[in-house]
Amino acid sequence: MKVILRKEHEKLGAIGDVVEVKDGYARNYLFPRNVAYPATKGAVAALEEEKKQTLRRHAKELKGNEKLAAELEKVSITLQMKVGEDEKLFGSVTSQMIADSLKEQGFNIDKRIIDLEEPIKALGIYNVNIKLHQTVTGKVKVWVVRE
């Protein structure tokens, strides 16, 4: 059975590809999960419209993420931590702590997109990357100070 992929599938191909699959696989897996359409003329037209809407949505998200990245460049966070000898922290600064501090300043950032290259275990000033989109990365200045 020929189907048109509606979503990108790692084993079958990219959006809009026409692929040949077994009937049962198409009926029982691809169609119920909205991964593919049967390859008909109407489905091709629907897929083209869906591609246009997806491109518009991605462009809008990208523009919003670029604006958010510019706003994050201006933000600095101060985290007060308990310190032991040699200015080393008890524990480390986590992405959850950074996300909570950003939330207090009005930015709703998920902790999973905060990219800590290595755990912060000492006092100082750090630039932390926040991956907002595949191509957009915001930076936040984090000040780790003594409590």
Contacts in CASP RR format, 6 or more apart in sequence:
PFRMAT RR
TARGET T0000
AUTHOR 0000-0000-0000
METHOD contacts of the structure
MODEL  1
MKVILRKEHEKLGAIGDVVEVKDGYARNYLFPRNVAYPATKGAVAALEEE
KKQTLRRHAKELKGNEKLAAELEKVSITLQMKVGEDEKLFGSVTSQMIAD
SLKEQGFNIDKRIIDLEEPIKALGIYNVNIKLHQTVTGKVKVWVVRE
1 20 0 8 1.000
1 21 0 8 1.000
1 22 0 8 1.000
1 23 0 8 1.000
1 26 0 8 1.000
1 38 0 8 1.000
1 39 0 8 1.000
2 18 0 8 1.000
2 19 0 8 1.000
2 20 0 8 1.000
2 38 0 8 1.000
2 39 0 8 1.000
3 18 0 8 1.000
3 19 0 8 1.000
3 21 0 8 1.000
3 26 0 8 1.000
3 30 0 8 1.000
3 36 0 8 1.000
3 37 0 8 1.000
3 38 0 8 1.000
3 39 0 8 1.000
4 16 0 8 1.000
4 17 0 8 1.000
4 18 0 8 1.000
4 36 0 8 1.000
4 37 0 8 1.000
4 38 0 8 1.000
4 39 0 8 1.000
4 43 0 8 1.000
4 44 0 8 1.000
4 47 0 8 1.000
5 12 0 8 1.000
5 13 0 8 1.000
5 14 0 8 1.000
5 15 0 8 1.000
5 16 0 8 1.000
5 17 0 8 1.000
5 18 0 8 1.000
5 19 0 8 1.000
5 35 0 8 1.000
5 36 0 8 1.000
6 15 0 8 1.000
6 16 0 8 1.000
6 34 0 8 1.000
6 35 0 8 1.000
6 36 0 8 1.000
6 37 0 8 1.000
6 47 0 8 1.000
6 50 0 8 1.000
7 15 0 8 1.000
7 34 0 8 1.000
7 35 0 8 1.000
8 14 0 8 1.000
8 15 0 8 1.000
9 35 0 8 1.000
9 36 0 8 1.000
12 19 0 8 1.000
12 21 0 8 1.000
12 36 0 8 1.000
13 19 0 8 1.000
15 47 0 8 1.000
15 51 0 8 1.000
15 54 0 8 1.000
16 47 0 8 1.000
16 51 0 8 1.000
18 39 0 8 1.000
19 36 0 8 1.000
21 30 0 8 1.000
21 36 0 8 1.000
26 36 0 8 1.000
26 38 0 8 1.000
29 35 0 8 1.000
30 36 0 8 1.000
31 37 0 8 1.000
31 38 0 8 1.000
37 43 0 8 1.000
37 46 0 8 1.000
37 47 0 8 1.000
61 133 0 8 1.000
62 133 0 8 1.000
62 135 0 8 1.000
62 136 0 8 1.000
65 132 0 8 1.000
65 133 0 8 1.000
65 136 0 8 1.000
66 136 0 8 1.000
68 107 0 8 1.000
68 132 0 8 1.000
68 138 0 8 1.000
69 130 0 8 1.000
69 132 0 8 1.000
69 136 0 8 1.000
69 137 0 8 1.000
69 138 0 8 1.000
69 139 0 8 1.000
71 107 0 8 1.000
72 107 0 8 1.000
72 130 0 8 1.000
72 138 0 8 1.000
72 139 0 8 1.000
72 140 0 8 1.000
73 138 0 8 1.000
73 139 0 8 1.000
75 102 0 8 1.000
75 105 0 8 1.000
75 107 0 8 1.000
75 140 0 8 1.000
75 141 0 8 1.000
76 140 0 8 1.000
76 141 0 8 1.000
76 142 0 8 1.000
76 143 0 8 1.000
77 98 0 8 1.000
77 101 0 8 1.000
77 102 0 8 1.000
77 105 0 8 1.000
77 140 0 8 1.000
77 141 0 8 1.000
77 142 0 8 1.000
77 143 0 8 1.000
78 101 0 8 1.000
78 143 0 8 1.000
78 145 0 8 1.000
79 93 0 8 1.000
79 97 0 8 1.000
79 98 0 8 1.000
79 101 0 8 1.000
79 142 0 8 1.000
79 143 0 8 1.000
79 144 0 8 1.000
79 145 0 8 1.000
80 145 0 8 1.000
80 146 0 8 1.000
80 147 0 8 1.000
81 89 0 8 1.000
81 90 0 8 1.000
81 91 0 8 1.000
81 93 0 8 1.000
81 123 0 8 1.000
81 144 0 8 1.000
81 145 0 8 1.000
81 146 0 8 1.000
81 147 0 8 1.000
82 89 0 8 1.000
82 90 0 8 1.000
82 147 0 8 1.000
83 89 0 8 1.000
83 90 0 8 1.000
83 123 0 8 1.000
83 146 0 8 1.000
83 147 0 8 1.000
84 90 0 8 1.000
87 122 0 8 1.000
87 123 0 8 1.000
88 121 0 8 1.000
88 122 0 8 1.000
89 120 0 8 1.000
89 121 0 8 1.000
89 122 0 8 1.000
89 123 0 8 1.000
89 144 0 8 1.000
91 121 0 8 1.000
92 119 0 8 1.000
92 120 0 8 1.000
92 121 0 8 1.000
93 116 0 8 1.000
93 119 0 8 1.000
93 120 0 8 1.000
93 121 0 8 1.000
93 142 0 8 1.000
93 144 0 8 1.000
94 111 0 8 1.000
94 116 0 8 1.000
94 119 0 8 1.000
95 111 0 8 1.000
95 112 0 8 1.000
95 114 0 8 1.000
95 116 0 8 1.000
96 111 0 8 1.000
98 111 0 8 1.000
98 114 0 8 1.000
98 116 0 8 1.000
98 128 0 8 1.000
98 140 0 8 1.000
98 142 0 8 1.000
99 109 0 8 1.000
99 110 0 8 1.000
99 111 0 8 1.000
99 114 0 8 1.000
102 108 0 8 1.000
102 109 0 8 1.000
102 140 0 8 1.000
103 109 0 8 1.000
109 130 0 8 1.000
113 130 0 8 1.000
113 131 0 8 1.000
113 132 0 8 1.000
114 128 0 8 1.000
114 129 0 8 1.000
114 130 0 8 1.000
115 128 0 8 1.000
115 129 0 8 1.000
115 130 0 8 1.000
115 131 0 8 1.000
115 137 0 8 1.000
116 128 0 8 1.000
117 129 0 8 1.000
120 126 0 8 1.000
120 142 0 8 1.000
120 144 0 8 1.000
122 144 0 8 1.000
123 144 0 8 1.000
123 145 0 8 1.000
123 146 0 8 1.000
124 143 0 8 1.000
124 144 0 8 1.000
124 145 0 8 1.000
125 141 0 8 1.000
125 142 0 8 1.000
125 143 0 8 1.000
125 144 0 8 1.000
126 141 0 8 1.000
126 142 0 8 1.000
126 144 0 8 1.000
127 139 0 8 1.000
127 140 0 8 1.000
127 141 0 8 1.000
127 142 0 8 1.000
128 139 0 8 1.000
128 140 0 8 1.000
128 141 0 8 1.000
128 142 0 8 1.000
129 137 0 8 1.000
129 138 0 8 1.000
129 139 0 8 1.000
130 137 0 8 1.000
130 138 0 8 1.000
130 139 0 8 1.000
130 140 0 8 1.000
131 137 0 8 1.000
131 138 0 8 1.000
132 138 0 8 1.000
END
